[in-house]
Amino acid sequence: HAGAKIVLCDTAFLPLAQEAIRRMEGAAPEIIEVVDRGFAASGAYLTYEELLSKGDPGFDWLMPEDEWESIAINYTSGTTGRPKGVIISHRNIVDGARSVSSYLEITARDRLLAVLPFSFDYGLNQLTSAVLRGATCVLFDYLLAKDVIRALARHRITGLGAVPPLWAQLAGLEWPAEVRETLRYITNSG
């Protein structure tokens, strides 16, 4: 229903995306394959890297005419438990980053570990809050909760936002002293 022209899809989820597109009514979006660690490109679709290489460095960007124009669709189960897309405007992105970065007192000295998907509002907010305040945002794709703990230490992270299932796993692990020395805040969503 969103009228997307392209869909970025991890290699691992291509069969699911293909099936969803098969069931669609109307024009099908083009799949751009995002090749994850441990996967080889399927060869069936343009990869994200190939798409970027086709870009025109001299392109004259078109800025939005209105701050309420849509910029993204985030997906949520919300309070109903039924999956749905939520249209996000440019203004929503900026206001969300201002709000969260303000109450968490994020500064340019902070280093945030982004472990949530950007299709989730709070995941995207980790990135936008860091950009707004000039902080560092370390993008991290993890398999196990212990990998998150290691990344907190390795990257000297000062802020971590997560969701209850991850916190339940992290709570049972040993947090090294170097993490306790640098981690300034933890926050929860979902």
Phi, psi and chi 1 to 4 in degrees:
 res  aa     phi    psi   chi1   chi2   chi3   chi4
   1 HIS       -  -14.9  -58.4  -69.2      -      -
   2 ALA   -80.1  -20.8      -      -      -      -
   3 GLY    75.6   27.1      -      -      -      -
   4 ALA   -61.7  141.7      -      -      -      -
   5 LYS   -91.4  -33.2  -56.3  -71.1 -175.2 -145.9
   6 ILE  -134.3  156.2   63.9  168.4      -      -
   7 VAL  -131.7  122.9  172.1      -      -      -
   8 LEU   -83.5  127.8  -58.4  178.3      -      -
   9 CYS  -138.9  129.1 -177.1      -      -      -
  10 ASP   -62.5  145.4  -70.6   -1.2      -      -
  11 THR   -51.6  -42.3  -57.4      -      -      -
  12 ALA   -61.0  -26.4      -      -      -      -
  13 PHE  -103.9    9.7  -63.1  109.3      -      -
  14 LEU   -56.1  -45.6  -76.6  175.0      -      -
  15 PRO   -58.8  -38.7  -25.5   35.2      -      -
  16 LEU   -66.3  -44.4 -175.6   63.0      -      -
  17 ALA   -63.3  -41.7      -      -      -      -
  18 GLN   -62.0  -42.0  -68.9  163.7  -24.9      -
  19 GLU   -67.1  -41.7  177.6   60.3   19.7      -
  20 ALA   -62.1  -43.4      -      -      -      -
  21 ILE   -66.6  -37.1  -71.8  171.7      -      -
  22 ARG   -59.6  -34.7 -172.3 -174.7   66.6   72.8
  23 ARG   -84.3   -8.3  -65.9  179.4 -179.0 -162.9
  24 MET   -69.8  152.0  -76.7  178.4   55.0      -
  25 GLU  -100.4  145.2  -64.9  175.8    9.9      -
  26 GLY    88.5 -169.1      -      -      -      -
  27 ALA   -66.5  134.5      -      -      -      -
  28 ALA   -84.2  139.2      -      -      -      -
  29 PRO   -74.2  158.2   26.4  -31.8      -      -
  30 GLU   -79.7  134.7  178.2 -177.8   -3.4      -
  31 ILE   -87.7  129.4  -67.2  177.2      -      -
  32 ILE  -110.1  120.4  -56.1  -62.6      -      -
  33 GLU   -85.1  126.8 -175.2  174.8  -10.3      -
  34 VAL  -102.5  109.0  179.8      -      -      -
  35 VAL   -83.5  113.9 -177.6      -      -      -
  36 ASP   -84.0  161.4  -86.0  -20.6      -      -
  37 ARG   -53.1  134.8 -146.3  175.6    2.1  172.0
  38 GLY    86.7    0.3      -      -      -      -
  39 PHE  -122.2  151.7  -72.9   88.1      -      -
  40 ALA  -104.1  149.6      -      -      -      -
  41 ALA   -59.3  140.8      -      -      -      -
  42 SER   -70.3  -26.3   70.0      -      -      -
  43 GLY    84.2   -5.8      -      -      -      -
  44 ALA   -87.1  -19.5      -      -      -      -
  45 TYR  -135.7  159.3  -57.3  100.6      -      -
  46 LEU   -64.8  133.0 -172.8   68.4      -      -
  47 THR   -85.4  163.0   67.7      -      -      -
  48 TYR   -59.1  -42.4 -177.2   69.2      -      -
  49 GLU   -63.3  -40.6  -71.8   74.9   18.3      -
  50 GLU   -64.5  -39.8  -68.4  165.9  -17.6      -
  51 LEU   -60.2  -46.7  175.0   68.9      -      -
  52 LEU   -62.7  -38.1  -68.0 -179.5      -      -
  53 SER   -67.2  -20.7   72.4      -      -      -
  54 LYS   -84.6   -5.7  -69.3 -178.0  173.8 -162.7
  55 GLY   -67.7  155.8      -      -      -      -
  56 ASP   -98.7  109.5  176.2    3.8      -      -
  57 PRO   -61.5  -20.2   -4.0    7.6      -      -
  58 GLY   -95.9   11.4      -      -      -      -
  59 PHE   -58.9  134.8  179.4   76.4      -      -
  60 ASP   -90.4  102.5 -172.1   18.9      -      -
  61 TRP   -61.6  140.6  -71.8   97.4      -      -
  62 LEU   -96.5  114.5  -57.8  173.3      -      -
  63 MET   -81.7  153.4  -62.4  -56.0  -70.0      -
  64 PRO   -64.0  143.2   18.5  -26.5      -      -
  65 GLU   -76.8  -23.3  -66.8  178.7   21.0      -
  66 ASP  -142.6  135.6 -176.7  -38.2      -      -
  67 GLU   -65.4  -13.5   64.5 -173.4    5.3      -
  68 TRP   -91.3    1.5  -66.1  105.9      -      -
  69 GLU   -63.8  146.1  -74.2 -176.6   24.8      -
  70 SER   -72.5  147.3   58.7      -      -      -
  71 ILE  -124.7  -24.7 -169.9  171.5      -      -
  72 ALA  -158.6  164.1      -      -      -      -
  73 ILE  -122.6  117.1  -61.0  175.0      -      -
  74 ASN   -97.6  151.6  -81.1   15.5      -      -
  75 TYR  -111.4  140.3  -69.9   90.2      -      -
  76 THR  -147.7  153.3  177.5      -      -      -
  77 SER   -92.2  -17.1   61.2      -      -      -
  78 GLY    55.8 -161.9      -      -      -      -
  79 THR   -80.3  -15.6   55.4      -      -      -
  80 THR   -83.5  -20.2   66.0      -      -      -
  81 GLY    80.8    1.0      -      -      -      -
  82 ARG  -100.0  122.9  -62.7 -169.0   64.3 -147.8
  83 PRO   -59.2  141.3  -18.5   28.5      -      -
  84 LYS  -157.1  157.8   59.4 -171.1  151.2  -69.0
  85 GLY   -94.9  140.3      -      -      -      -
  86 VAL  -119.1  121.1  177.4      -      -      -
  87 ILE   -76.8  130.0  -63.3  174.1      -      -
  88 ILE  -111.7  132.6  -53.4  -64.8      -      -
  89 SER   -94.3  167.1   71.3      -      -      -
  90 HIS   -55.6  -43.4  -71.2   77.4      -      -
  91 ARG   -62.4  -41.5  177.6   69.1 -179.9 -100.3
  92 ASN   -57.7  -43.5  -65.1  141.1      -      -
  93 ILE   -61.5  -49.0  -65.1  -75.2      -      -
  94 VAL   -66.4  -46.0  173.2      -      -      -
  95 ASP   -62.8  -40.1  -75.4   -9.4      -      -
  96 GLY   -62.7  -43.6      -      -      -      -
  97 ALA   -64.6  -41.2      -      -      -      -
  98 ARG   -62.7  -45.9  -77.2 -176.5 -179.5  145.7
  99 SER   -62.2  -54.3  174.6      -      -      -
 100 VAL   -66.1  -44.3  171.5      -      -      -
 101 SER   -66.4  -26.7   64.3      -      -      -
 102 SER   -72.5  -52.8  175.6      -      -      -
 103 TYR   -71.6  -22.7   74.2   71.7      -      -
 104 LEU   -91.2   -4.1  -67.3  175.7      -      -
 105 GLU    54.5   46.3  -60.6  177.8   -8.5      -
 106 ILE   -72.7  133.2  -64.2  172.0      -      -
 107 THR  -127.2  177.2   71.2      -      -      -
 108 ALA   -64.1  -16.5      -      -      -      -
 109 ARG   -81.9  -12.6  -67.2 -177.5  -57.5  -82.4
 110 ASP   -78.0  154.8  -80.0  -53.9      -      -
 111 ARG  -131.3  108.2  -60.2  178.3   56.9   77.6
 112 LEU   -96.4  140.8  -75.1   59.6      -      -
 113 LEU  -102.1  113.9 -174.4   63.6      -      -
 114 ALA   -91.2  105.4      -      -      -      -
 115 VAL  -112.7   -7.3  -62.8      -      -      -
 116 LEU   -96.0  149.1  -58.3  173.1      -      -
 117 PRO   -67.4  147.8   20.3  -27.7      -      -
 118 PHE   -73.1  -11.4  -68.0  154.3      -      -
 119 SER   -77.0  -10.2   59.0      -      -      -
 120 PHE   -97.9  132.8  174.6   50.4      -      -
 121 ASP   -54.6  -43.1   58.6   -9.2      -      -
 122 TYR   -73.9  -27.0 -155.6   55.1      -      -
 123 GLY   -64.6  -48.8      -      -      -      -
 124 LEU   -62.9  -34.8 -178.4   58.9      -      -
 125 ASN   -65.6  -28.4 -169.2  -87.2      -      -
 126 GLN   -60.2  -43.5  -58.6  -54.3  -60.7      -
 127 LEU   -69.5  -49.0  176.1   63.3      -      -
 128 THR   -67.4  -34.9   58.2      -      -      -
 129 SER   -65.6  -40.7  -68.4      -      -      -
 130 ALA   -64.3  -45.7      -      -      -      -
 131 VAL   -61.2  -45.7  168.9      -      -      -
 132 LEU   -58.3  -40.7 -179.1   70.6      -      -
 133 ARG   -96.7   -0.4  -60.6  -62.2 -178.1 -170.0
 134 GLY    75.0   19.8      -      -      -      -
 135 ALA   -81.0  168.6      -      -      -      -
 136 THR   -91.1  134.5  -61.5      -      -      -
 137 CYS  -119.6  112.6 -174.4      -      -      -
 138 VAL   -90.8  114.6  177.0      -      -      -
 139 LEU   -81.1  127.7  -51.7 -178.3      -      -
 140 PHE  -138.7  119.1 -171.2   65.2      -      -
 141 ASP  -101.7  114.8 -173.8   16.0      -      -
 142 TYR  -116.8  160.8   67.2   95.4      -      -
 143 LEU  -107.4  -44.5  179.0   60.9      -      -
 144 LEU  -122.4  152.8  -57.7  170.2      -      -
 145 ALA   -58.8  -34.2      -      -      -      -
 146 LYS   -64.1  -26.3   65.8 -178.0  178.8 -178.9
 147 ASP   -65.4  -35.8  -60.4  -31.2      -      -
 148 VAL   -64.5  -45.0  173.7      -      -      -
 149 ILE   -59.3  -44.8  -61.2  -72.3      -      -
 150 ARG   -61.2  -41.4  -72.1 -173.3 -164.8  120.5
 151 ALA   -66.4  -36.9      -      -      -      -
 152 LEU   -57.7  -43.2  -69.5  169.6      -      -
 153 ALA   -72.9  -47.9      -      -      -      -
 154 ARG   -60.8  -39.7 -178.5  177.8  -15.7  114.0
 155 HIS   -99.2    5.1  -61.5  -71.9      -      -
 156 ARG    50.2   54.1  -56.8 -170.3   53.0   77.2
 157 ILE   -70.6  139.4  -62.0  -60.9      -      -
 158 THR  -106.3  -17.4   61.0      -      -      -
 159 GLY  -143.4  135.3      -      -      -      -
 160 LEU  -135.6  122.9  176.6   64.0      -      -
 161 GLY  -109.1  135.5      -      -      -      -
 162 ALA  -148.6 -174.5      -      -      -      -
 163 VAL  -120.9  160.2  -68.6      -      -      -
 164 PRO   -50.2  -42.9  -31.0   38.0      -      -
 165 PRO   -60.4  -37.1  -23.8   33.9      -      -
 166 LEU   -71.5  -41.8  178.6   55.7      -      -
 167 TRP   -60.3  -37.5  -72.6  124.5      -      -
 168 ALA   -61.0  -38.2      -      -      -      -
 169 GLN   -73.7  -41.9  -65.8  173.9   41.6      -
 170 LEU   -66.9  -32.1  -68.0  171.3      -      -
 171 ALA   -62.1  -28.5      -      -      -      -
 172 GLY   -87.8    3.3      -      -      -      -
 173 LEU  -105.5  158.4  -61.9  175.6      -      -
 174 GLU   -78.5  128.6  178.7   68.3   28.7      -
 175 TRP  -101.7  114.1  -68.9   54.4      -      -
 176 PRO   -60.8  157.3   -8.0   14.6      -      -
 177 ALA   -57.5  -38.5      -      -      -      -
 178 GLU   -64.4  -27.5   58.9  -95.9   32.4      -
 179 VAL   -71.3  -45.0  171.3      -      -      -
 180 ARG   -64.4  -25.5  -66.3 -169.2  -56.5  -91.0
 181 GLU   -75.9  -31.8  -69.4  168.4    5.8      -
 182 THR  -105.4  -27.3   60.3      -      -      -
 183 LEU   -71.4  116.2 -168.0   61.2      -      -
 184 ARG   -91.8  -35.1 -171.2  173.4   64.6   72.9
 185 TYR  -150.7  155.1   71.5   83.8      -      -
 186 ILE  -126.7  150.2   59.3  171.7      -      -
 187 THR  -144.4  154.8 -177.7      -      -      -
 188 ASN  -124.7  146.2 -177.5   65.8      -      -
 189 SER  -146.2  164.5 -177.2      -      -      -
 190 GLY    93.9      -      -      -      -      -
